[in-house]
């Protein structure tokens, strides 16, 4: 019988194997080089204030990877799955940003 813990371990090992293989493959090197380039597209970053997976400070620090228009919103009362946990706040933030994606930096 496979338990959820063993599935998690299998997924972690497979993910690590894929990452290691990608470093030496030409397509993996191209991907890594593109990932180092700053994001130029307008970006809305929504983060749940109660996210147990990604600390707020870490999420805020990801702004350094975006050169294009960037907007940050912290959604109070939400965890990691914003559309499911706070659908009204999520929709409102998304619709507001889509109407005017200019940055607030």
Biopython code that builds the backbone (N, CA, C, O; Angstrom):
import numpy as np
from Bio.PDB.StructureBuilder import StructureBuilder

atoms = [
    (1, "UNK", "N", (0.839, -1.187, 0.000)),
    (1, "UNK", "CA", (0.000, 0.000, 0.000)),
    (1, "UNK", "C", (0.882, 1.248, 0.000)),
    (1, "UNK", "O", (1.844, 1.334, 0.763)),
    (2, "UNK", "N", (0.555, 2.195, -0.844)),
    (2, "UNK", "CA", (1.327, 3.431, -0.940)),
    (2, "UNK", "C", (0.639, 4.495, -0.087)),
    (2, "UNK", "O", (-0.552, 4.762, -0.244)),
    (3, "UNK", "N", (1.398, 5.084, 0.798)),
    (3, "UNK", "CA", (0.847, 6.122, 1.669)),
    (3, "UNK", "C", (1.113, 7.495, 1.062)),
    (3, "UNK", "O", (1.984, 7.628, 0.203)),
    (4, "UNK", "N", (0.372, 8.525, 1.496)),
    (4, "UNK", "CA", (0.625, 9.875, 0.977)),
    (4, "UNK", "C", (2.055, 10.337, 1.219)),
    (4, "UNK", "O", (2.618, 11.061, 0.398)),
    (5, "UNK", "N", (2.640, 9.932, 2.323)),
    (5, "UNK", "CA", (4.015, 10.337, 2.610)),
    (5, "UNK", "C", (4.964, 9.746, 1.582)),
    (5, "UNK", "O", (5.872, 10.429, 1.106)),
    (6, "UNK", "N", (4.757, 8.466, 1.232)),
    (6, "UNK", "CA", (5.649, 7.868, 0.249)),
    (6, "UNK", "C", (5.470, 8.510, -1.125)),
    (6, "UNK", "O", (6.445, 8.626, -1.867)),
    (7, "UNK", "N", (4.267, 8.928, -1.485)),
    (7, "UNK", "CA", (4.048, 9.633, -2.752)),
    (7, "UNK", "C", (4.791, 10.953, -2.746)),
    (7, "UNK", "O", (5.382, 11.337, -3.755)),
    (8, "UNK", "N", (4.768, 11.651, -1.622)),
    (8, "UNK", "CA", (5.487, 12.921, -1.526)),
    (8, "UNK", "C", (6.986, 12.700, -1.716)),
    (8, "UNK", "O", (7.652, 13.479, -2.398)),
    (9, "UNK", "N", (7.513, 11.635, -1.111)),
    (9, "UNK", "CA", (8.939, 11.337, -1.253)),
    (9, "UNK", "C", (9.277, 11.003, -2.698)),
    (9, "UNK", "O", (10.304, 11.444, -3.214)),
    (10, "UNK", "N", (8.422, 10.228, -3.351)),
    (10, "UNK", "CA", (8.643, 9.870, -4.753)),
    (10, "UNK", "C", (8.661, 11.120, -5.618)),
    (10, "UNK", "O", (9.526, 11.266, -6.481)),
    (11, "UNK", "N", (7.710, 12.025, -5.392)),
    (11, "UNK", "CA", (7.647, 13.258, -6.175)),
    (11, "UNK", "C", (8.892, 14.112, -5.964)),
    (11, "UNK", "O", (9.418, 14.682, -6.920)),
    (12, "UNK", "N", (9.366, 14.208, -4.728)),
    (12, "UNK", "CA", (10.576, 14.992, -4.438)),
    (12, "UNK", "C", (11.781, 14.408, -5.157)),
    (12, "UNK", "O", (12.572, 15.145, -5.745)),
    (13, "UNK", "N", (11.924, 13.098, -5.115)),
    (13, "UNK", "CA", (13.063, 12.451, -5.764)),
    (13, "UNK", "C", (12.985, 12.648, -7.273)),
    (13, "UNK", "O", (13.989, 12.976, -7.906)),
    (14, "UNK", "N", (11.814, 12.455, -7.849)),
    (14, "UNK", "CA", (11.663, 12.640, -9.299)),
    (14, "UNK", "C", (11.959, 14.075, -9.706)),
    (14, "UNK", "O", (12.606, 14.318, -10.724)),
    (15, "UNK", "N", (11.488, 15.015, -8.914)),
    (15, "UNK", "CA", (11.736, 16.418, -9.212)),
    (15, "UNK", "C", (13.227, 16.721, -9.177)),
    (15, "UNK", "O", (13.742, 17.409, -10.059)),
    (16, "UNK", "N", (13.919, 16.216, -8.175)),
    (16, "UNK", "CA", (15.366, 16.426, -8.070)),
    (16, "UNK", "C", (16.097, 15.780, -9.247)),
    (16, "UNK", "O", (17.049, 16.353, -9.778)),
    (17, "UNK", "N", (15.655, 14.591, -9.654)),
    (17, "UNK", "CA", (16.287, 13.918, -10.792)),
    (17, "UNK", "C", (16.102, 14.730, -12.076)),
    (17, "UNK", "O", (17.043, 14.890, -12.854)),
    (18, "UNK", "N", (14.902, 15.236, -12.293)),
    (18, "UNK", "CA", (14.646, 16.044, -13.494)),
    (18, "UNK", "C", (15.505, 17.303, -13.492)),
    (18, "UNK", "O", (16.068, 17.680, -14.520)),
    (19, "UNK", "N", (15.602, 17.947, -12.343)),
    (19, "UNK", "CA", (16.405, 19.165, -12.238)),
    (19, "UNK", "C", (17.874, 18.867, -12.542)),
    (19, "UNK", "O", (18.531, 19.622, -13.259)),
    (20, "UNK", "N", (18.382, 17.765, -11.994)),
    (20, "UNK", "CA", (19.781, 17.404, -12.233)),
    (20, "UNK", "C", (20.025, 17.091, -13.705)),
    (20, "UNK", "O", (21.036, 17.514, -14.264)),
    (21, "UNK", "N", (19.120, 16.362, -14.334)),
    (21, "UNK", "CA", (19.272, 16.025, -15.751)),
    (21, "UNK", "C", (19.196, 17.269, -16.629)),
    (21, "UNK", "O", (19.903, 17.361, -17.632)),
    (22, "UNK", "N", (18.353, 18.218, -16.265)),
    (22, "UNK", "CA", (18.151, 19.408, -17.088)),
    (22, "UNK", "C", (19.388, 20.299, -17.132)),
    (22, "UNK", "O", (19.574, 21.053, -18.088)),
    (23, "UNK", "N", (20.217, 20.221, -16.127)),
    (23, "UNK", "CA", (21.410, 21.080, -16.088)),
    (23, "UNK", "C", (22.395, 20.771, -17.200)),
    (23, "UNK", "O", (23.130, 21.657, -17.635)),
    (24, "UNK", "N", (22.423, 19.553, -17.661)),
    (24, "UNK", "CA", (23.407, 19.168, -18.683)),
    (24, "UNK", "C", (22.799, 19.064, -20.075)),
    (24, "UNK", "O", (23.536, 18.997, -21.059)),
    (25, "UNK", "N", (21.500, 19.049, -20.181)),
    (25, "UNK", "CA", (20.867, 18.962, -21.495)),
    (25, "UNK", "C", (20.799, 20.347, -22.122)),
    (25, "UNK", "O", (20.574, 21.327, -21.412)),
    (26, "UNK", "N", (20.989, 20.454, -23.446)),
    (26, "UNK", "CA", (20.927, 21.769, -24.095)),
    (26, "UNK", "C", (19.599, 22.495, -23.847)),
    (26, "UNK", "O", (19.596, 23.704, -23.612)),
    (27, "UNK", "N", (18.475, 21.777, -23.897)),
    (27, "UNK", "CA", (17.200, 22.456, -23.653)),
    (27, "UNK", "C", (17.078, 22.899, -22.196)),
    (27, "UNK", "O", (16.442, 23.913, -21.906)),
    (28, "UNK", "N", (17.684, 22.148, -21.282)),
    (28, "UNK", "CA", (17.689, 22.552, -19.879)),
    (28, "UNK", "C", (18.534, 23.788, -19.649)),
    (28, "UNK", "O", (18.172, 24.649, -18.848)),
    (29, "UNK", "N", (19.656, 23.885, -20.343)),
    (29, "UNK", "CA", (20.517, 25.067, -20.218)),
    (29, "UNK", "C", (19.832, 26.298, -20.801)),
    (29, "UNK", "O", (19.925, 27.388, -20.238)),
    (30, "UNK", "N", (19.135, 26.122, -21.942)),
    (30, "UNK", "CA", (18.386, 27.252, -22.531)),
    (30, "UNK", "C", (17.302, 27.720, -21.575)),
    (30, "UNK", "O", (17.104, 28.921, -21.392)),
    (31, "UNK", "N", (16.604, 26.777, -20.970)),
    (31, "UNK", "CA", (15.548, 27.112, -20.013)),
    (31, "UNK", "C", (16.134, 27.875, -18.821)),
    (31, "UNK", "O", (15.588, 28.899, -18.409)),
    (32, "UNK", "N", (17.235, 27.379, -18.275)),
    (32, "UNK", "CA", (17.858, 28.037, -17.124)),
    (32, "UNK", "C", (18.303, 29.450, -17.482)),
    (32, "UNK", "O", (18.158, 30.370, -16.677)),
    (33, "UNK", "N", (18.836, 29.624, -18.669)),
    (33, "UNK", "CA", (19.276, 30.962, -19.068)),
    (33, "UNK", "C", (18.088, 31.907, -19.232)),
    (33, "UNK", "O", (18.184, 33.084, -18.885)),
    (34, "UNK", "N", (16.989, 31.413, -19.750)),
    (34, "UNK", "CA", (15.789, 32.254, -19.883)),
    (34, "UNK", "C", (15.188, 32.592, -18.525)),
    (34, "UNK", "O", (14.631, 33.673, -18.338)),
    (35, "UNK", "N", (15.301, 31.670, -17.586)),
    (35, "UNK", "CA", (14.765, 31.917, -16.250)),
    (35, "UNK", "C", (15.558, 32.993, -15.504)),
    (35, "UNK", "O", (15.039, 33.612, -14.576)),
    (36, "UNK", "N", (16.805, 33.216, -15.904)),
    (36, "UNK", "CA", (17.608, 34.263, -15.273)),
    (36, "UNK", "C", (17.237, 35.650, -15.783)),
    (36, "UNK", "O", (17.543, 36.651, -15.134)),
    (37, "UNK", "N", (16.584, 35.718, -16.933)),
    (37, "UNK", "CA", (16.195, 37.014, -17.500)),
    (37, "UNK", "C", (15.001, 37.572, -16.726)),
    (37, "UNK", "O", (14.064, 36.832, -16.426)),
    (38, "UNK", "N", (15.022, 38.862, -16.400)),
    (38, "UNK", "CA", (13.892, 39.463, -15.670)),
    (38, "UNK", "C", (12.599, 39.399, -16.477)),
    (38, "UNK", "O", (12.622, 39.432, -17.707)),
    (39, "UNK", "N", (11.493, 39.310, -15.787)),
    (39, "UNK", "CA", (10.171, 39.276, -16.422)),
    (39, "UNK", "C", (9.840, 40.681, -16.919)),
    (39, "UNK", "O", (9.944, 41.651, -16.168)),
    (40, "UNK", "N", (9.443, 40.785, -18.176)),
    (40, "UNK", "CA", (9.117, 42.077, -18.776)),
    (40, "UNK", "C", (7.603, 42.324, -18.843)),
    (40, "UNK", "O", (7.164, 43.467, -18.964)),
    (41, "UNK", "N", (6.825, 41.269, -18.766)),
    (41, "UNK", "CA", (5.368, 41.375, -18.893)),
    (41, "UNK", "C", (4.761, 42.013, -17.638)),
    (41, "UNK", "O", (5.299, 41.845, -16.543)),
    (42, "UNK", "N", (3.652, 42.740, -17.784)),
    (42, "UNK", "CA", (2.960, 43.258, -16.599)),
    (42, "UNK", "C", (2.614, 42.100, -15.660)),
    (42, "UNK", "O", (2.145, 41.049, -16.098)),
    (43, "UNK", "N", (2.850, 42.308, -14.374)),
    (43, "UNK", "CA", (2.707, 41.228, -13.400)),
    (43, "UNK", "C", (1.890, 41.680, -12.202)),
    (43, "UNK", "O", (2.157, 42.724, -11.608)),
    (44, "UNK", "N", (0.894, 40.879, -11.858)),
    (44, "UNK", "CA", (0.119, 41.076, -10.631)),
    (44, "UNK", "C", (0.514, 39.950, -9.689)),
    (44, "UNK", "O", (0.370, 38.775, -10.029)),
    (45, "UNK", "N", (1.010, 40.300, -8.510)),
    (45, "UNK", "CA", (1.419, 39.297, -7.539)),
    (45, "UNK", "C", (0.455, 39.364, -6.365)),
    (45, "UNK", "O", (0.486, 40.307, -5.574)),
    (46, "UNK", "N", (-0.398, 38.359, -6.260)),
    (46, "UNK", "CA", (-1.335, 38.254, -5.140)),
    (46, "UNK", "C", (-0.784, 37.225, -4.167)),
    (46, "UNK", "O", (-0.333, 36.149, -4.562)),
    (47, "UNK", "N", (-0.831, 37.575, -2.890)),
    (47, "UNK", "CA", (-0.288, 36.671, -1.878)),
    (47, "UNK", "C", (-1.222, 36.633, -0.683)),
    (47, "UNK", "O", (-1.697, 37.673, -0.227)),
    (48, "UNK", "N", (-1.486, 35.446, -0.179)),
    (48, "UNK", "CA", (-2.333, 35.291, 0.998)),
    (48, "UNK", "C", (-1.559, 35.583, 2.273)),
    (48, "UNK", "O", (-0.464, 35.056, 2.474)),
    (49, "UNK", "N", (-2.117, 36.410, 3.124)),
    (49, "UNK", "CA", (-1.442, 36.792, 4.369)),
    (49, "UNK", "C", (-1.219, 35.594, 5.290)),
    (49, "UNK", "O", (-0.323, 35.620, 6.134)),
    (50, "UNK", "N", (-2.016, 34.562, 5.135)),
    (50, "UNK", "CA", (-1.905, 33.380, 5.994)),
    (50, "UNK", "C", (-1.318, 32.177, 5.239)),
    (50, "UNK", "O", (-1.559, 31.032, 5.621)),
    (51, "UNK", "N", (-0.558, 32.432, 4.179)),
    (51, "UNK", "CA", (0.033, 31.357, 3.376)),
    (51, "UNK", "C", (1.051, 30.580, 4.202)),
    (51, "UNK", "O", (2.054, 31.148, 4.636)),
    (52, "UNK", "N", (0.805, 29.266, 4.431)),
    (52, "UNK", "CA", (1.748, 28.476, 5.220)),
    (52, "UNK", "C", (2.931, 27.971, 4.388)),
    (52, "UNK", "O", (3.900, 27.457, 4.947)),
    (53, "UNK", "N", (2.863, 28.111, 3.068)),
    (53, "UNK", "CA", (3.901, 27.557, 2.192)),
    (53, "UNK", "C", (4.964, 28.577, 1.807)),
    (53, "UNK", "O", (6.150, 28.250, 1.761)),
    (54, "UNK", "N", (4.551, 29.806, 1.532)),
    (54, "UNK", "CA", (5.473, 30.851, 1.088)),
    (54, "UNK", "C", (5.375, 32.027, 2.054)),
    (54, "UNK", "O", (4.340, 32.691, 2.105)),
    (55, "UNK", "N", (6.419, 32.294, 2.814)),
    (55, "UNK", "CA", (6.377, 33.428, 3.733)),
    (55, "UNK", "C", (6.184, 34.746, 2.978)),
    (55, "UNK", "O", (6.676, 34.910, 1.861)),
    (56, "UNK", "N", (5.477, 35.666, 3.589)),
    (56, "UNK", "CA", (5.194, 36.955, 2.950)),
    (56, "UNK", "C", (6.478, 37.665, 2.548)),
    (56, "UNK", "O", (6.561, 38.225, 1.455)),
    (57, "UNK", "N", (7.458, 37.648, 3.401)),
    (57, "UNK", "CA", (8.731, 38.323, 3.094)),
    (57, "UNK", "C", (9.379, 37.733, 1.836)),
    (57, "UNK", "O", (9.917, 38.476, 1.015)),
    (58, "UNK", "N", (9.334, 36.416, 1.680)),
    (58, "UNK", "CA", (9.895, 35.770, 0.486)),
    (58, "UNK", "C", (9.097, 36.146, -0.755)),
    (58, "UNK", "O", (9.665, 36.414, -1.813)),
    (59, "UNK", "N", (7.782, 36.164, -0.614)),
    (59, "UNK", "CA", (6.936, 36.527, -1.752)),
    (59, "UNK", "C", (7.214, 37.968, -2.190)),
    (59, "UNK", "O", (7.312, 38.241, -3.386)),
    (60, "UNK", "N", (7.339, 38.876, -1.244)),
    (60, "UNK", "CA", (7.621, 40.271, -1.572)),
    (60, "UNK", "C", (8.978, 40.406, -2.256)),
    (60, "UNK", "O", (9.138, 41.234, -3.153)),
    (61, "UNK", "N", (9.940, 39.615, -1.851)),
    (61, "UNK", "CA", (11.286, 39.689, -2.425)),
    (61, "UNK", "C", (11.311, 39.250, -3.889)),
    (61, "UNK", "O", (12.249, 39.589, -4.611)),
    (62, "UNK", "N", (10.311, 38.512, -4.337)),
    (62, "UNK", "CA", (10.310, 38.054, -5.733)),
    (62, "UNK", "C", (10.112, 39.204, -6.717)),
    (62, "UNK", "O", (10.292, 39.015, -7.920)),
    (63, "UNK", "N", (9.747, 40.383, -6.235)),
    (63, "UNK", "CA", (9.583, 41.549, -7.114)),
    (63, "UNK", "C", (10.883, 41.878, -7.838)),
    (63, "UNK", "O", (10.858, 42.471, -8.916)),
    (64, "UNK", "N", (11.995, 41.506, -7.268)),
    (64, "UNK", "CA", (13.283, 41.823, -7.903)),
    (64, "UNK", "C", (13.482, 41.094, -9.226)),
    (64, "UNK", "O", (14.365, 41.456, -10.004)),
    (65, "UNK", "N", (12.675, 40.076, -9.489)),
    (65, "UNK", "CA", (12.786, 39.333, -10.742)),
    (65, "UNK", "C", (11.904, 39.918, -11.850)),
    (65, "UNK", "O", (11.844, 39.366, -12.949)),
    (66, "UNK", "N", (11.231, 41.017, -11.573)),
    (66, "UNK", "CA", (10.319, 41.622, -12.547)),
    (66, "UNK", "C", (10.811, 43.019, -12.904)),
    (66, "UNK", "O", (10.957, 43.875, -12.032)),
    (67, "UNK", "N", (11.067, 43.247, -14.197)),
    (67, "UNK", "CA", (11.424, 44.587, -14.682)),
    (67, "UNK", "C", (10.215, 45.313, -15.256)),
    (67, "UNK", "O", (10.192, 46.542, -15.322)),
    (68, "UNK", "N", (9.215, 44.549, -15.670)),
    (68, "UNK", "CA", (8.010, 45.146, -16.249)),
    (68, "UNK", "C", (7.109, 45.714, -15.159)),
    (68, "UNK", "O", (7.453, 45.672, -13.978)),
    (69, "UNK", "N", (5.952, 46.245, -15.558)),
    (69, "UNK", "CA", (5.000, 46.773, -14.570)),
    (69, "UNK", "C", (4.643, 45.701, -13.537)),
    (69, "UNK", "O", (4.345, 44.560, -13.890)),
    (70, "UNK", "N", (4.679, 46.077, -12.275)),
    (70, "UNK", "CA", (4.509, 45.108, -11.190)),
    (70, "UNK", "C", (3.592, 45.689, -10.119)),
    (70, "UNK", "O", (3.742, 46.839, -9.705)),
    (71, "UNK", "N", (2.653, 44.878, -9.685)),
    (71, "UNK", "CA", (1.770, 45.279, -8.591)),
    (71, "UNK", "C", (1.674, 44.140, -7.589)),
    (71, "UNK", "O", (1.476, 42.983, -7.961)),
    (72, "UNK", "N", (1.815, 44.480, -6.317)),
    (72, "UNK", "CA", (1.774, 43.529, -5.205)),
    (72, "UNK", "C", (0.508, 43.758, -4.409)),
    (72, "UNK", "O", (0.151, 44.898, -4.113)),
    (73, "UNK", "N", (-0.183, 42.661, -4.056)),
    (73, "UNK", "CA", (-1.357, 42.744, -3.188)),
    (73, "UNK", "C", (-1.295, 41.620, -2.175)),
    (73, "UNK", "O", (-1.093, 40.459, -2.532)),
    (74, "UNK", "N", (-1.468, 41.967, -0.914)),
    (74, "UNK", "CA", (-1.555, 40.992, 0.166)),
    (74, "UNK", "C", (-3.029, 40.833, 0.508)),
    (74, "UNK", "O", (-3.692, 41.802, 0.878)),
    (75, "UNK", "N", (-3.540, 39.616, 0.386)),
    (75, "UNK", "CA", (-4.950, 39.363, 0.663)),
    (75, "UNK", "C", (-5.099, 38.820, 2.078)),
    (75, "UNK", "O", (-4.699, 37.695, 2.376)),
    (76, "UNK", "N", (-5.682, 39.640, 2.939)),
    (76, "UNK", "CA", (-5.917, 39.230, 4.329)),
    (76, "UNK", "C", (-6.920, 38.081, 4.381)),
    (76, "UNK", "O", (-7.864, 38.040, 3.592)),
    (77, "UNK", "N", (-6.720, 37.169, 5.293)),
    (77, "UNK", "CA", (-7.650, 36.060, 5.477)),
    (77, "UNK", "C", (-7.487, 34.934, 4.476)),
    (77, "UNK", "O", (-8.259, 33.975, 4.495)),
    (78, "UNK", "N", (-6.488, 35.033, 3.597)),
    (78, "UNK", "CA", (-6.271, 33.991, 2.592)),
    (78, "UNK", "C", (-4.968, 33.270, 2.871)),
    (78, "UNK", "O", (-4.028, 33.840, 3.424)),
    (79, "UNK", "N", (-4.930, 32.006, 2.478)),
    (79, "UNK", "CA", (-3.730, 31.203, 2.610)),
    (79, "UNK", "C", (-3.044, 31.060, 1.271)),
    (79, "UNK", "O", (-2.787, 32.053, 0.589)),
    (80, "UNK", "N", (-2.745, 29.823, 0.889)),
    (80, "UNK", "CA", (-1.990, 29.552, -0.336)),
    (80, "UNK", "C", (-2.877, 29.478, -1.580)),
    (80, "UNK", "O", (-2.408, 29.750, -2.685)),
    (81, "UNK", "N", (-4.137, 29.117, -1.417)),
    (81, "UNK", "CA", (-5.028, 28.907, -2.563)),
    (81, "UNK", "C", (-6.047, 30.049, -2.642)),
    (81, "UNK", "O", (-7.216, 29.879, -2.294)),
    (82, "UNK", "N", (-5.594, 31.192, -3.096)),
    (82, "UNK", "CA", (-6.391, 32.422, -3.065)),
    (82, "UNK", "C", (-7.747, 32.322, -3.764)),
    (82, "UNK", "O", (-8.754, 32.713, -3.173)),
    (83, "UNK", "N", (-7.814, 31.812, -5.002)),
    (83, "UNK", "CA", (-9.123, 31.785, -5.672)),
    (83, "UNK", "C", (-10.165, 30.939, -4.938)),
    (83, "UNK", "O", (-11.359, 31.233, -4.995)),
    (84, "UNK", "N", (-9.713, 29.892, -4.251)),
    (84, "UNK", "CA", (-10.645, 29.044, -3.521)),
    (84, "UNK", "C", (-10.997, 29.621, -2.152)),
    (84, "UNK", "O", (-12.132, 29.494, -1.691)),
    (85, "UNK", "N", (-10.017, 30.255, -1.505)),
    (85, "UNK", "CA", (-10.216, 30.723, -0.136)),
    (85, "UNK", "C", (-10.882, 32.105, -0.060)),
    (85, "UNK", "O", (-11.696, 32.356, 0.829)),
    (86, "UNK", "N", (-10.539, 32.976, -0.975)),
    (86, "UNK", "CA", (-11.084, 34.342, -0.986)),
    (86, "UNK", "C", (-11.463, 34.726, -2.420)),
    (86, "UNK", "O", (-10.864, 35.642, -2.983)),
    (87, "UNK", "N", (-12.439, 34.049, -3.019)),
    (87, "UNK", "CA", (-12.739, 34.295, -4.434)),
    (87, "UNK", "C", (-13.150, 35.735, -4.736)),
    (87, "UNK", "O", (-12.779, 36.266, -5.782)),
    (88, "UNK", "N", (-13.894, 36.369, -3.860)),
    (88, "UNK", "CA", (-14.328, 37.742, -4.129)),
    (88, "UNK", "C", (-13.156, 38.713, -4.115)),
    (88, "UNK", "O", (-13.042, 39.564, -4.996)),
    (89, "UNK", "N", (-12.279, 38.586, -3.109)),
    (89, "UNK", "CA", (-11.096, 39.453, -3.045)),
    (89, "UNK", "C", (-10.162, 39.193, -4.223)),
    (89, "UNK", "O", (-9.603, 40.124, -4.803)),
    (90, "UNK", "N", (-10.000, 37.918, -4.570)),
    (90, "UNK", "CA", (-9.150, 37.555, -5.696)),
    (90, "UNK", "C", (-9.688, 38.157, -6.990)),
    (90, "UNK", "O", (-8.945, 38.793, -7.739)),
    (91, "UNK", "N", (-10.977, 37.957, -7.252)),
    (91, "UNK", "CA", (-11.591, 38.492, -8.473)),
    (91, "UNK", "C", (-11.494, 40.012, -8.532)),
    (91, "UNK", "O", (-11.194, 40.580, -9.581)),
    (92, "UNK", "N", (-11.747, 40.661, -7.412)),
    (92, "UNK", "CA", (-11.691, 42.119, -7.371)),
    (92, "UNK", "C", (-10.291, 42.628, -7.699)),
    (92, "UNK", "O", (-10.130, 43.548, -8.502)),
    (93, "UNK", "N", (-9.279, 42.026, -7.074)),
    (93, "UNK", "CA", (-7.897, 42.437, -7.339)),
    (93, "UNK", "C", (-7.511, 42.190, -8.787)),
    (93, "UNK", "O", (-6.854, 43.026, -9.409)),
    (94, "UNK", "N", (-7.913, 41.054, -9.324)),
    (94, "UNK", "CA", (-7.583, 40.727, -10.710)),
    (94, "UNK", "C", (-8.281, 41.676, -11.685)),
    (94, "UNK", "O", (-7.650, 42.179, -12.615)),
    (95, "UNK", "N", (-9.558, 41.920, -11.483)),
    (95, "UNK", "CA", (-10.305, 42.813, -12.383)),
    (95, "UNK", "C", (-9.755, 44.233, -12.322)),
    (95, "UNK", "O", (-9.647, 44.898, -13.352)),
    (96, "UNK", "N", (-9.407, 44.703, -11.133)),
    (96, "UNK", "CA", (-8.836, 46.041, -10.989)),
    (96, "UNK", "C", (-7.524, 46.139, -11.746)),
    (96, "UNK", "O", (-7.276, 47.116, -12.453)),
    (97, "UNK", "N", (-6.690, 45.129, -11.596)),
    (97, "UNK", "CA", (-5.394, 45.126, -12.278)),
    (97, "UNK", "C", (-5.553, 45.017, -13.794)),
    (97, "UNK", "O", (-4.837, 45.689, -14.536)),
    (98, "UNK", "N", (-6.474, 44.188, -14.261)),
    (98, "UNK", "CA", (-6.679, 44.046, -15.702)),
    (98, "UNK", "C", (-7.149, 45.362, -16.339)),
    (98, "UNK", "O", (-6.832, 45.650, -17.493)),
    (99, "UNK", "N", (-7.908, 46.155, -15.573)),
    (99, "UNK", "CA", (-8.364, 47.446, -16.082)),
    (99, "UNK", "C", (-7.216, 48.459, -16.153)),
    (99, "UNK", "O", (-7.246, 49.373, -16.977)),
    (100, "UNK", "N", (-6.211, 48.300, -15.295)),
    (100, "UNK", "CA", (-5.082, 49.236, -15.252)),
    (100, "UNK", "C", (-3.841, 48.506, -14.732)),
    (100, "UNK", "O", (-3.564, 48.552, -13.534)),
    (101, "UNK", "N", (-3.089, 47.834, -15.612)),
    (101, "UNK", "CA", (-1.947, 47.026, -15.158)),
    (101, "UNK", "C", (-0.662, 47.813, -14.889)),
    (101, "UNK", "O", (0.403, 47.216, -14.735)),
    (102, "UNK", "N", (-0.749, 49.122, -14.830)),
    (102, "UNK", "CA", (0.454, 49.912, -14.569)),
    (102, "UNK", "C", (0.964, 49.662, -13.151)),
    (102, "UNK", "O", (0.178, 49.343, -12.259)),
    (103, "UNK", "N", (2.245, 49.801, -12.942)),
    (103, "UNK", "CA", (2.820, 49.499, -11.628)),
    (103, "UNK", "C", (2.490, 50.560, -10.590)),
    (103, "UNK", "O", (2.094, 51.681, -10.910)),
    (104, "UNK", "N", (2.666, 50.166, -9.348)),
    (104, "UNK", "CA", (2.496, 51.102, -8.246)),
    (104, "UNK", "C", (3.804, 51.314, -7.513)),
    (104, "UNK", "O", (3.815, 51.891, -6.425)),
    (105, "UNK", "N", (4.905, 50.858, -8.085)),
    (105, "UNK", "CA", (6.211, 50.982, -7.417)),
    (105, "UNK", "C", (6.571, 52.426, -7.209)),
    (105, "UNK", "O", (7.632, 52.725, -6.663)),
]
sb = StructureBuilder()
sb.init_structure("model")
sb.init_model(0)
sb.init_chain("A")
sb.init_seg("    ")
for serial, (resi, resn, name, xyz) in enumerate(atoms, 1):
    if name == "N":
        sb.init_residue(resn, " ", resi, " ")
    sb.init_atom(name, np.array(xyz, "f"), 0.0, 1.0, " ", f" {name:<3s}", serial, name[0])
structure = sb.get_structure()
